[in-house]
Amino acid sequence: MLNAPITPKDKVAGLAAIDPILLTKELVGIESTTYHEGAVGDFLADFLSGRGWVVEKTAVPQPKESGRDESRWNVYGGSSDGTAELVFSTHMDTVPPFIGFSEDADFIYGRGVCDAKGIIAAQVAAAERLRAEGYSIGLLFVSGEERDSAGAKVANESPKGSRFLINGEPTDNRLALASKGALRAVLTSKGKMGHSAYPELGESAVHKLVEALSKVLAVPLPVEEGIGDSTLNVGQIQGGRAPNVIADHAEAQLLIRLVGDSSSTRAAIEEAAAGLAEVDFTLEIPFVKLRSVEGFPTMVAKFTTDIPQLTNWGEPLLLGPGSIHVAHTPHEKLAKKELLESVNLYVEIAKRLLG
């Protein structure tokens, strides 16, 4: 949906430069946990339109599991001809709970300051500087990254012909050489209920699941030279009826952070659980290797991003201010100096890429 025509150039030229800290404050003040991105999308669409960007809002469907029927969007800001050579992108949604904005002399605090509303502010500020110098730039802000990359999947159906995509996540202002993939698995064990005083008359699903998990945790996982190793986390376990009842059902949910192809990992987990639990792989996000740029410090992102779902938006790079170690925590914060430095980094790397 086209939201607004471009503002005349003389009006754009008269606008004040963006203050990334103030824009982050405004964004953080809008609650936008996953499935509730509509309001922040509306704000960004109006903000960009008022500064001369041609804005498109694209609906992102609500999944049944959300239990919501409210609208949410992807927001794209571009030029009047609808194309862009380089697009900055990140996500508008945050993890719960909502935490309001606060600041001191050195840091800003609140849900999304580094993951990823501060990044939105930095990318907008950088894009405006580049646009003023005549570069062909776009801005893509999506819904649903924290859950299932729903917005990125929708966006991938309508690319703008860009050569490069700079995706924003907290990387401490370092370019990521790779982003680990993710493989979710559900292990389900079945048994036979009985009185716990007579275990020979039942079959414990919990005992079977515990044994299966013990074997799965002992599986050697792949290692990628220069990147690191795959890791496995048993995130949830549930099952049984009561302490004095032999369990007839038990389930565990696993998340494996992938380096490389998943086929050997899948096979090893299935073999370890054989005869004890059924294995269902419910989600896979592939491992991605990324390019470096001479002169820019690098890191390896052990987390996943929207990049694997934005394959039609050009060669991807991953860069953003803030530490992933404080994202998703009650103490999320971002250094003001680092936020301001990220604007310059985004501008510099875009110029390097576009020559």
For each residue, the residues with C-beta under 8 A, 3 or more apart:
1: 56 57 58 59
2: 54 55 56
3: 45 49 55 56 57
4: 49 54 55
5: 54 80
6: 52 53 54 79 80
7: 11 12 49 50 51 52
8: 11 12 52
9: 12 13 52
10: 13 14
11: 7 8 14 15 52
12: 7 8 9 15 51 52
13: 9 10 132
14: 10 11
15: 11 12 51 52
16:
17: 125 128
18: 23 121 124 125 128
19: 22 23
20: 23 24 118 121 122 124 125 339 340 343
21: 24 25 103 108 121 336 339 340
22: 19 25 26
23: 18 19 20 26 27 47 120 121 124 125
24: 20 21 27 28 101 108 113 117 118 120 121 334 339
25: 21 22 28 29 101 103 108
26: 22 23 29 30 43
27: 23 24 30 40 43 44 112 117 120 121
28: 24 25 100 101 108 110 111 112 113 117
29: 25 26 100 101
30: 26 27 39 40 43
31: 36 39 98
32: 36 37 39 40 92 93 94 112
33: 36 93 94 95 96 97 98 111
34: 37 93 94 95 96 143 144 146 147
35: 62 66 68 70 72 93 144 147
36: 31 32 33 39 68 70 72 93
37: 32 34 40 41 60 72 73 92 93 143 144 151
38: 41 42 70 71 72 73
39: 30 31 32 36 42 43
40: 27 30 32 37 43 44 92
41: 37 38 44 45 57 72 73 74 75 92 141 143
42: 38 39 45 46 57 73
43: 26 27 30 39 40 46 47
44: 27 40 41 47 48 75 92 120 141
45: 3 41 42 48 49 55 57 73 75
46: 42 43 49 50
47: 23 43 44 50 51 124
48: 44 45 51 53 55 75 77 124 139
49: 3 4 7 45 46 52 53 55 77
50: 7 46 47
51: 7 12 15 47 48 128
52: 6 7 8 9 11 12 15 49
53: 6 48 49 77 78 79 139
54: 2 4 5 6 77 78 79 80 82
55: 2 3 4 45 48 49 75 76 77
56: 1 2 3 75 76 77 78
57: 1 3 41 42 45 73 74 75
58: 1 73 74 76 154 155 158
59: 1 71 72 73 154
60: 37 72 73 74 142 143 144 150 151 154
61: 150 154
62: 35 66 68 69 70 72
63: 66 148 150
64: 67
65:
66: 35 62 63
67: 64
68: 35 36 62
69: 62
70: 35 36 38 62
71: 38 59
72: 35 36 37 38 41 59 60 62 143 144 151
73: 37 38 41 42 45 57 58 59 60 143
74: 41 57 58 60 140 141 142 143 151 154 155
75: 41 44 45 48 55 56 57 92 139 140 141
76: 55 56 58 138 139 140 141 155 160
77: 48 49 53 54 55 56 127 138 139
78: 53 54 56 82 83 84 137 138 139 160
79: 6 53 54 82 83 84 131 136 137 138
80: 5 6 54
81:
82: 54 78 79 160
83: 78 79 136 160 161 162
84: 78 79 87 136 137 138 160 161 162
85: 135 136 137 162 163 164 354
86: 130 135 136 137 138 162 163 164 165 166 314 350 353 354
87: 84 137 138 139 140 160 162 164 165 166 313 314
88: 123 126 127 137 138 139 140 166 168 346
89: 123 139 140 141 142 165 166 167 168 306 310 313
90: 116 119 120 123 141 142 145 167 168 169 320
91: 116 141 142 143 144 145 146 151 306
92: 32 37 40 41 44 75 116 117 120 141 142 143 151
93: 32 33 34 35 36 37 143 144 145 146 147 151
94: 32 33 34 98 111 112 115 116 117 146
95: 33 34 111 115 146 328
96: 33 34
97: 33 111
98: 31 33 94 111
99: 109 110 111 330 332
100: 28 29 110 111
101: 24 25 28 29 108 109 110 113
102: 108 109 110
103: 21 25 107 108 109 336
104: 107
105:
106: 335 336 337
107: 103 104 333 334 335 336
108: 21 24 25 28 101 102 103 113 118 333 334 336 339
109: 99 101 102 103 113 331 332 333
110: 28 99 100 101 102 113 332
111: 28 33 94 95 97 98 99 100 332
112: 27 28 32 94 115 116 117 118 332
113: 24 28 101 108 109 110 117 118 322 332 333 334
114: 118 119 170 320 321 322 323 326 327 332 333 334
115: 94 95 112 119 169 170 322 324 327 328 332
116: 90 91 92 94 112 119 120 145 168 169 170 320
117: 24 27 28 92 94 112 113 120 121
118: 20 24 108 112 113 114 121 122 321 322 334 339
119: 90 114 115 116 122 123 168 169 170 320 321 322 342
120: 23 24 27 44 90 92 116 117 123 124 141 168
121: 18 20 21 23 24 27 117 118 124 125 339
122: 20 118 119 125 126 168 320 321 339 342 343 346
123: 88 89 90 119 120 126 127 139 166 168 346
124: 18 20 23 47 48 120 121 127 128 139
125: 17 18 20 23 121 122 128 129 343
126: 88 122 123 129 130 342 343 344 346 347 350
127: 77 88 123 124 130 131 137 138 139 346
128: 17 18 51 124 125 131 132
129: 125 126 132 133 343 347
130: 86 126 127 133 135 137 347 350 351
131: 79 127 128 134 135 137
132: 13 128 129
133: 129 130
134: 131
135: 85 86 130 131 350 351 354
136: 79 83 84 85 86 354
137: 78 79 84 85 86 87 88 127 130 131 350
138: 76 77 78 79 84 86 87 88 127 160 162
139: 48 53 75 76 77 78 87 88 89 123 124 127
140: 74 75 76 87 88 89 155 313
141: 41 44 74 75 76 89 90 91 92 120
142: 60 74 89 90 91 92 145 149 151 152 154 155 306
143: 34 37 41 60 72 73 74 91 92 93 150 151
144: 34 35 37 60 72 91 93 147 148 149 150 151 152
145: 90 91 93 116 142 149 151 152 305 306
146: 34 91 93 94 95
147: 34 35 93 144 150
148: 63 144 283
149: 142 144 145 152 153 285 306 308 309
150: 60 61 63 143 144 147 153 154
151: 37 60 72 74 91 92 93 142 143 144 145 154 155 306
152: 142 144 145 149 155 156 306 309 310
153: 149 150 156 157 309
154: 58 59 60 61 74 142 150 151 157 158
155: 58 74 76 140 142 151 152 158 159 309 310 313
156: 152 153 159 309 310 311 312 313
157: 153 154 312
158: 58 154 155
159: 155 156 162 312 313 314
160: 76 78 82 83 84 87 138 313
161: 83 84
162: 83 84 85 86 87 138 159 165 313 314
163: 85 86 314 315 353 354
164: 85 86 87 314 315 316 317 350 353 354
165: 86 87 89 162 307 310 313 314 315 316 317
166: 86 87 88 89 123 316 317 318 319 346 349 350
167: 89 90 305 306 307 310 316 317 318 319
168: 88 89 90 116 119 120 122 123 318 319 320
169: 90 115 116 119 176 301 303 305 318 320 324
170: 114 115 116 119 320 321 322 323 324 327
171: 174 175 176 299 301 318 319 320 324
172: 299 321 322 323 338
173: 297 319 320 321 338 341 342 345
174: 171 296 297 298 299 319
175: 171 290 292 293 296 297 298 299 317 318 319 349
176: 169 171 179 290 298 299 300 301 317 318 319
177: 226 227 289 290 292 298 299 300
178: 224 227 259 287 288 289 290 300 301
179: 176 287 288 290 301 303 304 305 307 318
180: 227 230 257 258 259 287 300 301 302 303 304
181: 257 258 259 262 284 285 286 287 288 304 308
182: 255 256 257 258 283 284 285 304
183: 255 256 258 262 265 266 281 283 284 285
184: 253 254 255 256 281 282 283 284
185: 253 254 255 256 269 279 280 281 282
186: 251 252 253 254 279 280 282
187: 209 212 213 216 251 252 253 254 273 277 278 279
188: 249 250 251 277 278 280
189: 205 206 208 209 212 239 249 250 251 276 277 278
190: 205 248 249 278
191: 202 203 204 205 206 207 208 246 247 248 249 250
192: 202 203 246 248
193: 202 241 245 246 247 248
194: 198 199 201 202 203 245 246
195: 198 201 202 244 245 246
196: 199 243 244 245 246
197: 244
198: 194 195 201 202
199: 194 196 202 204 246
200:
201: 194 195 198 246
202: 191 192 193 194 195 198 199 246 248
203: 191 192 194 208 246 248
204: 191 199 207 208 246 247
205: 189 190 191 208 209 239 240 247 248 249 250
206: 189 191 209 210 239 240 247 250
207: 191 204 210 211 247
208: 189 191 203 204 205 211 212 250 276 277
209: 187 189 205 206 212 213 237 239 250 251 252 276 277
210: 206 207 213 214
211: 207 208 214 215 276
212: 187 189 208 209 215 216 272 273 276 277
213: 187 209 210 216 217 234 237 252
214: 210 211 217 218
215: 211 212 218 219 272 273 276
216: 187 212 213 219 232 254 269 272 273
217: 213 214 232 234
218: 214 215 272
219: 215 216 232 265 268 269 272
220: 268
221: 229 230 231 232 256 265 268
222: 229 230 258 259 260 264 265
223: 228 229 230 259
224: 178 227 228 229 259 260 287
225:
226: 177
227: 177 178 180 224 259 289 300
228: 223 224 259 300 302
229: 221 222 223 224 259
230: 180 221 222 223 256 257 258 259 260 265
231: 221 256 257 302
232: 216 217 219 221 254 255 256 257
233: 254 255 256 257
234: 213 217 237 252 253 254
235: 253 254 255
236: 251 252 253
237: 209 213 234 250 251 252 253
238: 250 251 252
239: 189 205 206 209 247 249 250 251
240: 205 206 245 247 249 250
241: 193 245 247 248
242: 245
243: 196
244: 195 196 197
245: 193 194 195 196 240 241 242
246: 191 192 193 194 195 196 199 201 202 203 204
247: 191 193 204 205 206 207 239 240 241 250
248: 190 191 192 193 202 203 205 241
249: 188 189 190 191 205 239 240
250: 188 189 191 205 206 208 209 237 238 239 240 247
251: 186 187 188 189 209 236 237 238 239
252: 186 187 209 213 234 236 237 238 277
253: 184 185 186 187 234 235 236 237
254: 184 185 186 187 216 232 233 234 235 269
255: 182 183 184 185 232 233 235
256: 182 183 184 185 221 230 231 232 233 262 265 269
257: 180 181 182 230 231 232 233 302 303 304
258: 180 181 182 183 222 230 262 265 284 286 287
259: 178 180 181 222 223 224 227 228 229 230 287
260: 222 224 230 287
261: 264 287
262: 181 183 256 258 265 266 284 286
263: 266 267
264: 222 261 267 268
265: 183 219 221 222 230 256 258 262 268 269
266: 183 262 263 269 270 281
267: 263 264 270 271
268: 219 220 221 264 265 271 272
269: 185 216 219 254 256 265 266 272 273 279
270: 266 267 273 274 279
271: 267 268 274
272: 212 215 216 218 219 268 269
273: 187 212 215 216 269 270 276 277 278 279
274: 270 271
275:
276: 189 208 209 211 212 215 273
277: 187 188 189 208 209 212 252 273
278: 187 188 189 190 273
279: 185 186 187 269 270 273
280: 185 186 188
281: 183 184 185 266 284
282: 184 185 186
283: 148 182 183 184
284: 181 182 183 184 258 262 281
285: 149 181 182 183 304 308
286: 181 258 262 308
287: 178 179 180 181 224 258 259 260 261
288: 178 179 181 305 307 308 316
289: 177 178 227
290: 175 176 177 178 179 307 316 317 318
291: 315 317
292: 175 177 296 298
293: 175 296 317 349 352 353
294:
295:
296: 174 175 292 293 345 349
297: 173 174 175
298: 174 175 176 177 292
299: 171 172 174 175 176 177
300: 176 177 178 180 227 228
301: 169 171 176 178 179 180 305 318 324
302: 180 228 231 257 324
303: 169 179 180 257 324
304: 179 180 181 182 257 285 308
305: 145 167 169 179 288 301 308 318
306: 89 91 142 145 149 151 152 167 309 310
307: 165 167 179 288 290 310 316 318
308: 149 181 285 286 288 304 305 311
309: 149 152 153 155 156 306
310: 89 152 155 156 165 167 306 307 313 316
311: 156 308
312: 156 157 159
313: 87 89 140 155 156 159 160 162 165 310 316
314: 86 87 159 162 163 164 165
315: 163 164 165 291
316: 164 165 166 167 288 290 307 310 313
317: 164 165 166 167 175 176 290 291 293 349 353
318: 166 167 168 169 171 175 176 179 290 301 305 307
319: 166 167 168 171 173 174 175 176 342 345 346 349
320: 90 114 116 119 122 168 169 170 171 173 342
321: 114 118 119 122 170 172 173 334 335 338 339 341 342
322: 113 114 115 118 119 170 172 326 327 334 338 339
323: 114 170 172 326 327
324: 115 169 170 171 301 302 303 327
325: 329
326: 114 322 323 329 331 332 333
327: 114 115 170 322 323 324 332
328: 95 115 332
329: 325 326 332
330: 99
331: 109 326
332: 99 109 110 111 112 113 114 115 326 327 328 329
333: 107 108 109 113 114 326
334: 24 107 108 113 114 118 321 322 338 339
335: 106 107 321 338 339
336: 21 103 106 107 108 339 340
337: 106 340 341
338: 172 173 321 322 334 335 341 342
339: 20 21 24 108 118 121 122 321 322 334 335 336 342 343
340: 20 21 336 337 343 344
341: 173 321 337 338 344 345
342: 119 122 126 173 319 320 321 338 339 345 346
343: 20 122 125 126 129 339 340 346 347
344: 126 340 341 347 348
345: 173 296 319 341 342 348 349
346: 88 122 123 126 127 166 319 342 343 349 350
347: 126 129 130 343 344 350 351
348: 344 345 351 352
349: 166 175 293 296 317 319 345 346 352 353
350: 86 126 130 135 137 164 166 346 347 353 354
351: 130 135 347 348 354 355
352: 293 348 349 355
353: 86 163 164 293 317 349 350
354: 85 86 135 136 163 164 350 351
355: 351 352
